[in-house]
């Protein structure tokens, strides 16, 4: 589908991974980890786990920014 420009098969993601992925996509492909926590109401630890999974799948990468990370879609 057109939605997955980067040939990411969203159907293989869990609901939570999908939610996080969609938020980053809506924000033009980059978002602060602290904003993800605000937007999802998931705990910091929970967001970190979801991001770990998405990073392992090669969907995003994190860069350190002061007290938080900035998340980029690959």
ZIVENJO-V604098 format. One record per residue. RES is the residue in three letters. SS is DSSP state (H for helix, E for strand, C for the rest). PSI is psi in degrees with one decimal (* if undefined). OMEGA is omega in whole degrees, -180 to 180 (999 if undefined). Layout:
RES & SS & PSI & OMEGA
RES & SS & PSI & OMEGA
//
This chain:
UNK & C & 161.0 & -178
UNK & C & -31.0 & -176
UNK & C & -34.2 & -175
UNK & C & 72.2 & -177
UNK & C & -37.8 & -174
UNK & C & 33.5 & -179
UNK & C & 42.5 & 173
UNK & C & 124.3 & 179
UNK & C & 92.3 & -175
UNK & H & -25.9 & -178
UNK & H & -20.5 & 179
UNK & H & -7.3 & -179
UNK & C & 151.4 & 173
UNK & C & 164.4 & 179
UNK & H & -41.9 & -177
UNK & H & -41.5 & 178
UNK & H & -41.0 & 180
UNK & H & -45.2 & -179
UNK & H & -46.5 & -180
UNK & H & -44.9 & 179
UNK & H & -45.1 & -179
UNK & H & -39.3 & 179
UNK & H & -44.6 & -179
UNK & H & -40.6 & -180
UNK & H & -43.0 & 179
UNK & H & -32.2 & 179
UNK & C & 31.2 & 178
UNK & C & 32.0 & 170
UNK & C & 2.7 & 173
UNK & E & 144.1 & -176
UNK & E & 151.1 & 175
UNK & E & 142.4 & 178
UNK & H & -37.2 & 179
UNK & H & -35.1 & 178
UNK & H & -36.4 & 176
UNK & H & -40.9 & 180
UNK & H & -43.3 & 177
UNK & H & -46.3 & -174
UNK & H & -28.0 & -175
UNK & H & -20.0 & -173
UNK & C & 14.9 & 172
UNK & C & 154.6 & 177
UNK & C & 164.4 & 180
UNK & H & -44.3 & -179
UNK & H & -42.6 & -179
UNK & H & -45.1 & 177
UNK & H & -43.5 & 180
UNK & H & -43.1 & 179
UNK & H & -44.3 & 179
UNK & H & -44.3 & 179
UNK & H & -37.7 & 176
UNK & H & -47.2 & -179
UNK & H & -46.3 & -178
UNK & H & -34.3 & 179
UNK & H & -42.3 & 177
UNK & H & -36.6 & -180
UNK & C & -2.7 & 177
UNK & C & 21.6 & -177
UNK & C & -32.2 & -178
UNK & E & 169.9 & 171
UNK & E & 156.1 & -179
UNK & E & 141.4 & 171
UNK & E & 140.4 & -180
UNK & E & 132.9 & 174
UNK & E & 95.2 & 180
UNK & C & -121.3 & -177
UNK & C & -5.4 & -176
UNK & E & 179.0 & 174
UNK & E & 152.0 & 169
UNK & E & 134.1 & -174
UNK & E & 130.0 & 178
UNK & E & 138.9 & 168
UNK & E & 140.7 & 180
UNK & C & * & 999
//
